[in-house]
């Protein structure tokens, strides 16, 4: 968790105008934030639009395949593209969050930078 917190406020150039921003800070443990950390990790295209994001700033609905009445709203989620409202993300650790985000950044940059 220390590594993620130390990256708070960092912006990383990814070449070709693309850039990443990492924000993370400790908060009181709650039902919405059981791991005690608020975060927003994002990848932006050259004009500033977010094209990938991992955050826990708002709740997202679980996939419709779960039709039981008392669905739990997920706060940890990811936005897979600019128009994505968010899909649940299973937060297991700060290190895994960084690993998953960086892997998605690498994959997406390979797609968008292809000639």
C-alpha positions as CSV (number, residue, x, y, z in Angstrom):
1,X,0.0,0.0,0.0
2,X,2.9,2.4,0.7
3,X,4.0,2.3,-3.0
4,X,0.5,3.2,-4.2
5,X,0.3,6.1,-1.6
6,X,3.8,7.4,-2.6
7,X,2.6,7.6,-6.2
8,X,-0.2,10.0,-5.2
9,X,-0.2,13.0,-7.6
10,X,2.2,11.4,-10.1
11,X,1.8,11.9,-13.8
12,X,3.7,9.7,-16.2
13,X,4.3,10.5,-19.9
14,X,3.6,7.4,-22.1
15,X,4.8,8.9,-25.4
16,X,2.8,10.1,-28.3
17,X,0.9,12.5,-26.1
18,X,-0.6,9.7,-23.8
19,X,-0.2,10.1,-20.1
20,X,-1.1,8.3,-16.8
21,X,-2.2,9.9,-13.5
22,X,-2.2,8.2,-10.1
23,X,-4.1,9.5,-7.1
24,X,-4.4,7.5,-3.8
25,X,-4.9,8.5,-0.2
26,X,-5.9,6.8,3.0
27,X,-9.4,7.1,4.3
28,X,-11.3,5.7,7.2
29,X,-12.3,2.1,6.6
30,X,-16.0,1.9,5.7
31,X,-18.5,-0.4,4.0
32,X,-17.8,1.3,0.7
33,X,-14.0,1.4,1.2
34,X,-13.1,-1.7,3.3
35,X,-9.4,-1.5,2.4
36,X,-9.1,2.1,3.7
37,X,-7.8,3.7,0.5
38,X,-9.4,5.9,-2.1
39,X,-7.8,5.8,-5.5
40,X,-8.0,7.0,-9.1
41,X,-5.6,5.6,-11.7
42,X,-6.2,6.8,-15.2
43,X,-4.7,6.8,-18.7
44,X,-5.5,9.8,-21.0
45,X,-5.2,10.3,-24.7
46,X,-3.3,13.3,-26.2
47,X,-6.3,15.7,-25.8
48,X,-6.8,14.8,-22.2
49,X,-9.8,12.4,-22.4
50,X,-9.6,9.5,-20.0
51,X,-9.5,6.2,-22.0
52,X,-8.9,3.8,-19.1
53,X,-9.5,4.2,-15.4
54,X,-9.5,2.3,-12.1
55,X,-11.2,4.0,-9.2
56,X,-13.6,3.7,-6.2
57,X,-15.2,7.2,-6.4
58,X,-18.7,5.9,-7.0
59,X,-20.8,2.7,-7.0
60,X,-21.4,0.6,-10.1
61,X,-24.0,-2.0,-10.6
62,X,-22.9,-5.6,-10.7
63,X,-23.4,-7.5,-14.0
64,X,-27.1,-8.3,-14.8
65,X,-26.3,-12.0,-14.6
66,X,-26.8,-11.6,-10.8
67,X,-30.5,-11.2,-10.4
68,X,-31.0,-11.6,-6.7
69,X,-32.7,-8.8,-4.9
70,X,-30.1,-7.6,-2.4
71,X,-27.3,-6.9,-4.9
72,X,-24.2,-5.2,-3.3
73,X,-23.1,-2.1,-5.2
74,X,-19.4,-2.3,-6.0
75,X,-17.3,0.8,-5.4
76,X,-14.0,-0.6,-6.7
77,X,-14.4,-0.6,-10.5
78,X,-12.7,0.1,-13.8
79,X,-13.7,2.0,-16.9
80,X,-12.5,0.1,-20.0
81,X,-12.9,3.0,-22.4
82,X,-14.0,6.6,-22.5
83,X,-17.8,5.8,-22.5
84,X,-17.7,2.9,-20.0
85,X,-19.8,3.7,-16.9
86,X,-17.7,1.2,-15.0
87,X,-17.6,-2.5,-14.3
88,X,-16.8,-4.0,-10.8
89,X,-13.1,-4.6,-10.0
90,X,-12.1,-7.0,-7.3
91,X,-9.6,-5.2,-5.1
92,X,-7.3,-7.7,-3.5
93,X,-4.3,-5.5,-2.7
94,X,-2.7,-2.2,-3.7
95,X,0.1,-4.1,-5.5
96,X,-2.4,-6.1,-7.5
97,X,-4.3,-3.0,-8.4
98,X,-1.1,-1.4,-9.8
99,X,-0.2,-4.6,-11.6
100,X,-3.7,-4.8,-13.2
101,X,-3.7,-1.2,-14.2
102,X,-0.2,-1.2,-15.7
103,X,-1.0,-4.4,-17.7
104,X,-4.2,-2.7,-19.1
105,X,-2.3,0.5,-19.9
106,X,0.4,-1.6,-21.8
107,X,-2.3,-3.5,-23.7
108,X,-4.3,-0.4,-24.6
109,X,-1.3,1.6,-25.7
110,X,-0.2,-1.2,-28.0
111,X,-3.7,-1.1,-29.6
112,X,-3.9,2.7,-30.0
113,X,-0.3,3.3,-31.1
114,X,-0.3,0.6,-33.9
115,X,0.3,2.2,-37.3
